[in-house]
Amino acid sequence: MIGPDGLVLLCNRACRELLGIDPSRAFAETGADDLLRVCRARFPDAGFWNAAAIGRQPLAARLFDSAGAPVLARREPLPQGFSMLCLTPEQRAEQLTA
């Protein structure tokens, strides 16, 4: 979850593992730009990440890592300027909808 001030408020363990973020790293001062930089490196798609960085509209896309593994990426605006970034490996997404 990203706050209206642009700081990352919550990054769960599954997301940290997917992105390869050190679990001991504190997010207290991590900004959305820092998180998006990591996301861009792991799942290159300039169009999606550029739109995620600047807009308030819901976004969704199927992205791929360097090995070709798919992930479903969504950015959802929340009330009061908050937003949620969700990254779900495609196999996991299929299990959730089955």
C-alpha positions in Angstrom: 0.0 0.0 0.0 1.2 3.4 -0.9 0.2 6.5 1.1 -0.9 9.8 -0.3 2.5 11.2 0.6 4.2 8.7 -1.8 5.6 6.5 1.0 5.3 2.7 0.9 3.2 1.8 4.0 3.0 -2.0 3.5 4.8 -4.5 1.4 3.9 -8.1 2.4 6.3 -11.0 2.5 5.0 -12.5 -0.7 5.6 -9.3 -2.6 9.0 -8.8 -1.1 9.9 -12.4 -2.1 8.5 -11.9 -5.7 10.5 -8.7 -6.1 13.7 -10.0 -4.4 13.6 -7.3 -1.7 15.6 -7.9 1.5 13.1 -8.7 4.2 15.2 -6.8 6.8 15.0 -3.6 4.8 12.7 -1.1 6.5 10.0 0.5 4.4 9.6 3.5 6.8 11.3 5.8 4.3 10.8 4.0 1.1 9.0 5.9 -1.6 6.7 4.7 -4.3 9.5 5.7 -6.8 11.9 3.3 -5.1 9.3 0.5 -5.2 8.4 1.1 -8.8 12.2 1.1 -9.7 12.4 -2.5 -8.3 9.2 -3.5 -10.1 10.5 -2.1 -13.4 13.7 -4.1 -13.0 12.0 -7.3 -12.2 9.1 -7.0 -14.7 10.1 -4.7 -17.5 7.2 -2.9 -19.0 7.8 0.8 -19.3 4.2 1.6 -20.3 2.6 0.0 -17.3 5.1 1.3 -14.7 5.1 4.8 -16.1 1.3 4.9 -16.0 1.4 3.4 -12.5 3.7 6.2 -11.3 1.6 9.1 -12.5 -2.0 8.2 -12.7 -5.0 7.6 -10.4 -6.9 5.3 -12.7 -7.0 1.6 -12.1 -4.5 -0.3 -14.2 -4.0 -4.0 -15.0 -1.5 -5.8 -17.2 0.1 -9.2 -17.7 3.8 -8.7 -17.2 6.8 -11.0 -17.6 10.1 -11.4 -15.8 13.4 -12.0 -17.6 12.7 -15.8 -17.6 9.3 -15.3 -19.2 7.3 -16.1 -16.0 4.0 -14.1 -16.1 2.6 -12.0 -13.3 -0.7 -10.1 -13.1 0.0 -6.6 -12.1 -2.7 -4.2 -10.8 -2.7 -0.7 -9.4 -5.9 0.3 -7.6 -6.6 3.8 -6.4 -8.0 3.8 -2.9 -9.8 6.6 -1.0 -8.0 9.6 0.4 -5.1 9.3 -2.1 -3.9 5.9 -1.1 -3.2 3.2 -3.7 -2.6 -0.5 -3.8 -0.1 -2.3 -6.0 -0.9 -6.0 -6.4 1.5 -8.5 -8.1 0.2 -12.0 -8.5 2.1 -14.8 -10.2 -0.2 -16.1 -12.9 -0.3 -19.7 -11.5 -1.4 -18.3 -8.1 -4.0 -16.1 -9.8 -5.5 -19.1 -11.6 -5.8 -21.0 -8.2 -7.6 -18.0 -6.7 -10.2 -17.9 -9.5 -10.8 -21.7 -9.7 
